[in-house]
Amino acid sequence: MTELGDNFFRHEYGRLVAMLSRRVGVHNVEAVEDAVQFALGAAVETWPRSNIPDRPSAWLFRVAHNYVLGELRRSAHRADLALQHHAHLEPHELDSPQVFLASDVRDDMLRMLFACCDDSLPIEAQLVLALKVLCGFDVREIAERIFVSEANVYKRLARARSRLREVDFELDDLNPSELASRVPAVQTILYVLFTEGYLSSHAEGAIRRELCDESIRLTHELAGHALITSPDTFALLALMHLHVARMPARQDGSGGLLLLAEQDRSLWDQKQITTGLEWLARSAQGEVFSRYHAEAGIAAEHCLAPSFAETRWERIVENYAFLEQLAPSALHTLNRAVALAEWKGPEAGLQLLDSLAPPSWLAGSYMWFAVLSDLHRRAGNIEVAKQHRASALGCAPSSAVQAALERRLAL
């Protein structure tokens, strides 16, 4: 089934959950997830023994749809709902290409994103729910990306699903202020989805372009929604396009990650850079300055620099300082230390980190050890650098990241 692409089933998972949840209600999302898993399992089992259907997405939809309706019919308290939706979706409708129009899928995905961002749930639970239900992340991937334990992910997921069972959500029922209140959470989900694609924690690939493309597509939909368009969404789009622009140069011929200083800048996608800068200019309207503005500003500095050595590191340090104020995080301080070391030398970076008490999620991560190793090596503290290097390599989430660290931290 390689002709479908390695990421076909992951992509279909989110689409099917969104489409079926609209039809049977988001409070039935657990039954929908079971149905989608059943359909995907059936495809994996049967397609290798027969020809792949002409329209594999339609095949998956039909199987998942029939399964979830069967489950709802078998649940006595949901029988009426099952019959109601079955009447609205006769079998011949499933063969209609209109079910799979791009606009239909876009509406469903965006609708489900807002459904996940229920105001009664903590933002952390909203994020976990969306990454699991819509993006098809497994628990380990979610834990890696949001810096919590797997047990914590399970706890948040259970709470979020329990809340969805209690509501009968319809996107059209939300007024403009209610929609606007959920936008920051939706932006966060799209940001995390993009980040996982840009530097994946998945063992099978350091870059997952399909996640980046999907997050950009959905963010464009968010930016184009008349009731909830905002400058910070424009800045988020700018950030995504500017990062994607560098993707063609981020891997070597064997798929290994290349560091920024190693990249061939002639391979950077100038069209993506132009698009990113256009969205960044649009984001400057009004008085809003969000974390996405600061991060897009950093990405723009990298894209516009003629070379690594000619980067305006002072501007990057300034943007990281803004970022720390807007979204306080030890990770932003760590990145500011890296930029400060490029601007004023490794001692300046180490001095900044000496004043930082990293939280446990960062103190035990490869990022923390890698920065300390690099700065101590450049400052001439070789033995200390060796210790941190060993810790960084031991914590690397994938072989691609480990290989990049070995080059970067070579002594």
C-alpha positions as CSV (number, residue, x, y, z in Angstrom):
1,M,0.0,0.0,0.0
2,T,3.0,2.2,-0.4
3,E,1.4,4.0,-3.4
4,L,-0.9,5.7,-0.9
5,G,2.0,7.3,1.0
6,D,3.3,6.5,4.4
7,N,1.1,9.1,6.1
8,F,-2.2,8.3,4.3
9,F,-3.8,6.6,7.3
10,R,-2.8,9.3,9.8
11,H,-4.3,11.9,7.6
12,E,-7.5,10.0,7.1
13,Y,-7.9,9.4,10.8
14,G,-8.4,13.1,11.5
15,R,-10.6,13.7,8.5
16,L,-12.9,10.7,9.3
17,V,-13.2,11.7,13.0
18,A,-14.1,15.2,12.0
19,M,-16.7,14.2,9.4
20,L,-18.4,11.5,11.4
21,S,-18.5,13.6,14.6
22,R,-20.4,16.3,12.7
23,R,-22.9,13.7,11.6
24,V,-23.5,11.9,14.9
25,G,-22.5,14.6,17.4
26,V,-19.2,15.3,19.1
27,H,-20.5,13.8,22.3
28,N,-20.2,10.4,20.5
29,V,-16.5,11.1,19.7
30,E,-15.3,7.9,21.5
31,A,-17.6,5.7,19.4
32,V,-16.4,7.6,16.3
33,E,-12.8,7.0,17.2
34,D,-13.5,3.3,17.6
35,A,-15.3,3.2,14.3
36,V,-12.4,4.9,12.5
37,Q,-9.8,2.6,14.1
38,F,-12.0,-0.4,12.9
39,A,-12.1,1.0,9.4
40,L,-8.3,1.6,9.3
41,G,-7.7,-1.9,10.7
42,A,-10.0,-3.4,8.1
43,A,-8.1,-1.6,5.3
44,V,-4.7,-2.7,6.6
45,E,-6.0,-6.3,6.8
46,T,-7.9,-6.6,3.5
47,W,-6.3,-4.2,1.0
48,P,-3.0,-6.1,0.7
49,R,-5.0,-9.2,-0.3
50,S,-7.0,-7.3,-2.9
51,N,-6.8,-4.2,-5.0
52,I,-6.9,-0.9,-3.2
53,P,-10.4,0.7,-3.8
54,D,-10.6,3.3,-6.6
55,R,-11.6,5.8,-3.9
56,P,-9.9,4.6,-0.7
57,S,-11.2,7.6,1.4
58,A,-14.8,6.8,0.4
59,W,-14.2,3.1,1.3
60,L,-12.9,4.1,4.8
61,F,-15.8,6.5,5.3
62,R,-18.4,3.9,4.5
63,V,-16.9,1.3,6.7
64,A,-16.5,3.7,9.7
65,H,-19.9,5.2,9.1
66,N,-21.7,1.8,9.1
67,Y,-19.7,0.7,12.2
68,V,-20.5,3.7,14.3
69,L,-24.2,3.6,13.4
70,G,-24.3,-0.1,14.4
71,E,-22.7,0.7,17.7
72,L,-25.1,3.5,18.4
73,R,-28.1,1.3,17.5
74,R,-26.8,-1.3,20.0
75,S,-26.8,1.4,22.7
76,A,-30.4,1.7,23.7
77,H,-30.2,5.3,24.9
78,R,-28.7,6.4,21.6
79,A,-31.0,4.4,19.3
80,D,-33.1,7.4,18.3
81,L,-30.1,9.4,17.4
82,A,-28.7,6.5,15.3
83,L,-31.9,6.1,13.4
84,Q,-32.2,9.9,12.9
85,H,-28.7,10.1,11.3
86,H,-29.2,7.0,9.4
87,A,-32.2,8.6,7.7
88,H,-30.1,11.5,6.8
89,L,-27.3,9.5,5.3
90,E,-28.7,6.9,3.0
91,P,-26.2,4.5,1.4
92,H,-26.3,6.1,-2.1
93,E,-25.2,9.4,-0.5
94,L,-22.0,7.8,0.6
95,D,-21.1,7.2,-3.1
96,S,-21.5,10.9,-3.9
97,P,-18.2,12.7,-4.6
98,Q,-19.7,15.7,-2.8
99,V,-19.0,14.0,0.6
100,F,-15.3,14.4,-0.1
101,L,-15.2,17.9,-1.5
102,A,-12.3,19.9,-0.1
103,S,-14.6,22.5,1.3
104,D,-16.6,19.9,3.2
105,V,-13.5,18.5,4.8
106,R,-12.2,21.9,5.7
107,D,-15.4,22.9,7.4
108,D,-15.5,19.6,9.4
109,M,-11.9,19.9,10.5
110,L,-12.2,23.5,11.6
111,R,-15.5,22.7,13.3
112,M,-13.9,19.9,15.2
113,L,-11.0,22.0,16.3
114,F,-13.4,24.5,17.9
115,A,-15.3,21.6,19.5
116,C,-12.1,20.4,21.1
117,C,-11.5,23.9,22.5
118,D,-14.4,23.8,25.0
119,D,-14.0,26.8,27.4
120,S,-14.9,24.6,30.4
121,L,-11.7,22.5,29.8
122,P,-8.2,23.7,30.8
123,I,-6.2,24.6,27.7
124,E,-3.9,21.6,28.4
125,A,-6.8,19.2,28.1
126,Q,-8.1,20.9,24.9
127,L,-4.7,20.5,23.3
128,V,-4.3,16.9,24.2
129,L,-7.8,16.1,22.9
130,A,-7.2,17.8,19.6
131,L,-3.8,16.2,19.0
132,K,-5.2,12.8,19.8
133,V,-8.6,13.0,18.0
134,L,-7.9,15.2,15.0
135,C,-4.1,14.8,14.4
136,G,-3.8,11.1,15.2
137,F,-0.9,11.6,17.6
138,D,-0.2,8.7,20.0
139,V,0.2,9.4,23.7
140,R,4.0,9.2,23.5
141,E,4.1,11.9,20.8
142,I,1.8,14.2,22.7
143,A,3.9,13.8,25.9
144,E,7.1,14.6,24.0
145,R,5.7,17.6,22.3
146,I,4.0,19.3,25.3
147,F,6.6,18.2,27.9
148,V,4.4,16.2,30.3
149,S,4.3,12.5,31.3
150,E,2.3,9.9,29.4
151,A,0.2,9.4,32.5
152,N,-0.6,13.0,32.5
153,V,-1.7,12.8,28.9
154,Y,-4.0,9.9,29.7
155,K,-5.5,11.9,32.6
156,R,-6.2,15.0,30.5
157,L,-7.6,12.9,27.6
158,A,-10.1,11.1,29.9
159,R,-11.3,14.5,31.3
160,A,-11.7,16.0,27.9
161,R,-13.6,13.1,26.5
162,S,-15.9,13.0,29.6
163,R,-16.7,16.7,29.0
164,L,-17.5,16.1,25.3
165,R,-20.0,13.4,26.3
166,E,-21.9,16.0,28.3
167,V,-22.3,18.5,25.5
168,D,-24.1,18.6,22.2
169,F,-21.8,21.0,20.4
170,E,-22.7,22.8,17.1
171,L,-20.4,25.3,15.7
172,D,-23.2,27.3,14.3
173,D,-24.6,27.8,17.8
174,L,-21.6,29.8,18.9
175,N,-21.9,33.6,18.7
176,P,-18.9,35.7,17.6
177,S,-17.6,36.3,21.1
178,E,-17.8,32.6,21.9
179,L,-15.9,31.8,18.7
180,A,-13.3,34.4,19.4
181,S,-12.7,33.0,22.9
182,R,-11.7,29.7,21.5
183,V,-9.3,31.1,18.9
184,P,-6.2,31.1,21.1
185,A,-6.6,27.4,21.9
186,V,-7.1,26.6,18.2
187,Q,-4.0,28.6,17.4
188,T,-2.0,26.7,20.0
189,I,-3.2,23.3,18.5
190,L,-2.2,24.3,15.0
191,Y,1.2,25.6,16.3
192,V,1.9,22.3,18.0
193,L,0.8,20.3,15.0
194,F,3.2,22.4,12.8
195,T,6.0,22.0,15.3
196,E,5.7,18.3,15.3
197,G,6.0,18.3,11.6
198,Y,8.9,20.6,11.4
199,L,11.0,18.7,14.0
200,S,9.3,15.5,14.8
201,S,9.8,13.4,17.9
202,H,8.7,10.3,15.8
203,A,11.4,7.7,15.3
204,E,10.6,7.1,11.7
205,G,11.3,10.6,10.4
206,A,12.7,13.9,11.6
207,I,10.5,15.9,9.3
208,R,6.8,15.2,8.6
209,R,5.9,17.5,5.8
210,E,2.2,16.4,5.7
211,L,1.7,17.7,9.3
212,C,3.2,21.1,8.3
213,D,1.0,21.2,5.2
214,E,-2.1,20.3,7.1
215,S,-1.5,22.9,9.9
216,I,-0.9,25.6,7.2
217,R,-4.1,24.7,5.4
218,L,-6.2,24.8,8.6
219,T,-4.5,28.1,9.7
220,H,-5.4,29.6,6.3
221,E,-9.0,28.6,7.0
222,L,-8.8,30.2,10.4
223,A,-7.4,33.4,8.9
224,G,-10.1,33.5,6.3
225,H,-13.0,33.1,8.7
226,A,-14.7,36.5,8.6
227,L,-15.8,36.4,12.3
228,I,-12.5,35.4,13.9
229,T,-9.7,36.6,11.6
230,S,-7.0,38.4,13.6
231,P,-3.4,39.7,13.3
232,D,-2.0,37.0,15.6
233,T,-3.4,34.3,13.2
234,F,-1.7,36.2,10.3
235,A,1.6,36.1,12.4
236,L,1.2,32.4,12.9
237,L,0.8,31.9,9.2
238,A,3.9,34.0,8.6
239,L,5.8,31.8,11.0
240,M,4.7,28.6,9.3
241,H,5.5,29.8,5.8
242,L,8.9,31.1,6.8
243,H,9.9,27.8,8.5
244,V,8.6,25.7,5.6
245,A,10.7,27.8,3.2
246,R,13.9,26.3,4.8
247,M,12.7,22.7,4.6
248,P,14.3,21.8,1.3
249,A,17.7,22.4,2.9
250,R,17.1,20.9,6.3
251,Q,18.0,17.3,5.3
252,D,21.0,15.7,3.6
253,G,20.8,13.1,0.9
254,S,20.3,10.3,3.4
255,G,17.5,12.1,5.3
256,G,19.7,13.3,8.2
257,L,19.0,16.7,9.7
258,L,21.2,19.6,8.7
259,L,21.8,22.4,11.2
260,L,21.1,26.0,10.2
261,A,24.8,26.8,9.7
262,E,25.2,23.8,7.4
263,Q,22.2,24.5,5.1
264,D,22.6,25.5,1.5
265,R,20.6,28.7,1.4
266,S,20.2,28.6,-2.3
267,L,17.7,25.7,-1.7
268,W,15.4,27.8,0.4
269,D,12.0,28.4,-1.2
270,Q,11.9,32.0,-2.1
271,K,8.2,31.9,-2.9
272,Q,7.4,30.6,0.6
273,I,9.7,33.4,2.1
274,T,7.8,36.0,0.1
275,T,4.4,34.6,1.3
276,G,5.6,34.5,4.9
277,L,6.8,38.1,4.7
278,E,3.5,39.2,3.2
279,W,1.6,37.6,6.1
280,L,4.0,39.2,8.6
281,A,3.3,42.6,7.1
282,R,-0.5,41.9,7.3
283,S,0.0,40.9,11.0
284,A,1.3,44.4,11.8
285,Q,-2.1,46.0,11.6
286,G,-3.6,47.2,14.9
287,E,-1.8,47.1,18.2
288,V,-1.6,43.4,18.7
289,F,1.8,41.9,19.3
290,S,1.6,38.2,20.2
291,R,4.1,35.4,20.7
292,Y,3.6,34.5,17.0
293,H,4.7,37.9,16.0
294,A,7.9,37.5,18.0
295,E,8.6,34.0,16.6
296,A,7.8,35.1,13.0
297,G,10.2,38.0,13.5
298,I,12.9,35.5,14.5
299,A,12.2,33.3,11.5
300,A,12.2,36.3,9.2
301,E,15.7,37.3,10.4
302,H,17.0,33.9,9.6
303,C,15.4,33.9,6.1
304,L,16.7,37.4,5.2
305,A,20.3,36.9,6.5
306,P,22.8,36.4,3.6
307,S,24.7,33.8,5.7
308,F,24.7,32.4,9.2
309,A,27.6,34.6,10.2
310,E,25.8,37.7,8.9
311,T,22.6,37.1,10.8
312,R,21.4,40.0,12.9
313,W,21.7,38.1,16.2
314,E,20.9,41.2,18.2
315,R,17.5,41.4,16.6
316,I,16.9,37.7,17.4
317,V,17.9,38.2,21.0
318,E,15.5,41.1,21.2
319,N,12.6,39.0,19.8
320,Y,13.3,36.2,22.3
321,A,13.2,38.7,25.1
322,F,9.8,39.8,23.9
323,L,8.7,36.2,23.6
324,E,9.7,35.6,27.2
325,Q,7.5,38.4,28.3
326,L,4.5,37.3,26.2
327,A,4.7,33.6,26.9
328,P,7.1,33.0,29.8
329,S,9.0,29.7,29.3
330,A,12.5,28.5,30.2
331,L,12.7,27.2,26.7
332,H,12.6,30.8,25.3
333,T,15.4,31.8,27.7
334,L,17.4,28.8,26.5
335,N,17.0,29.9,22.9
336,R,17.9,33.5,23.8
337,A,21.1,32.2,25.4
338,V,22.0,30.5,22.1
339,A,21.4,33.7,20.1
340,L,23.2,35.8,22.7
341,A,26.2,33.4,22.4
342,E,26.3,34.0,18.6
343,W,26.1,37.8,19.2
344,K,28.4,38.3,22.2
345,G,30.2,35.0,22.7
346,P,29.6,31.7,24.6
347,E,30.4,33.3,28.0
348,A,27.5,35.7,27.6
349,G,25.1,32.7,26.9
350,L,26.4,30.7,29.8
351,Q,26.0,33.7,32.1
352,L,22.4,34.0,31.2
353,L,21.8,30.3,31.8
354,D,23.5,30.5,35.2
355,S,20.6,32.7,36.3
356,L,18.0,30.1,35.1
357,A,16.6,27.3,37.2
358,P,15.2,25.1,34.5
359,P,12.0,23.2,35.2
360,S,12.3,19.4,35.3
361,W,10.9,18.9,31.8
362,L,13.7,21.0,30.4
363,A,16.5,20.0,32.8
364,G,16.1,16.4,31.6
365,S,15.8,17.2,27.9
366,Y,18.3,16.8,25.1
367,M,17.9,20.5,24.3
368,W,19.2,21.7,27.7
369,F,22.2,19.4,27.7
370,A,23.0,20.2,24.0
371,V,23.1,23.9,24.6
372,L,25.2,23.6,27.7
373,S,27.6,21.2,25.9
374,D,28.0,23.5,22.9
375,L,28.5,26.7,24.9
376,H,31.0,25.1,27.3
377,R,32.9,23.6,24.3
378,R,33.2,27.0,22.7
379,A,34.2,28.5,26.0
380,G,37.0,26.0,26.3
381,N,35.5,24.0,29.2
382,I,36.0,20.7,27.4
383,E,35.4,18.2,30.3
384,V,32.1,19.9,31.2
385,A,31.2,19.9,27.6
386,K,31.8,16.1,27.3
387,Q,29.5,15.4,30.2
388,H,26.6,17.4,28.8
389,R,27.2,15.9,25.4
390,A,26.8,12.4,26.7
391,S,23.6,13.4,28.4
392,A,22.2,15.1,25.3
393,L,22.9,12.1,23.1
394,G,21.3,9.8,25.6
395,C,18.1,11.9,25.7
396,A,17.7,12.4,21.9
397,P,14.2,11.5,20.8
398,S,15.2,10.1,17.5
399,S,18.2,8.8,15.6
400,A,18.0,11.8,13.2
401,V,18.3,14.3,16.1
402,Q,21.0,12.2,17.7
403,A,23.1,12.3,14.5
404,A,22.7,16.1,14.2
405,L,23.8,16.5,17.8
406,E,26.9,14.3,17.3
407,R,28.0,16.7,14.5
408,R,27.1,19.8,16.4
409,L,28.7,18.7,19.6
410,A,31.8,17.1,18.2
411,L,34.8,17.7,20.5
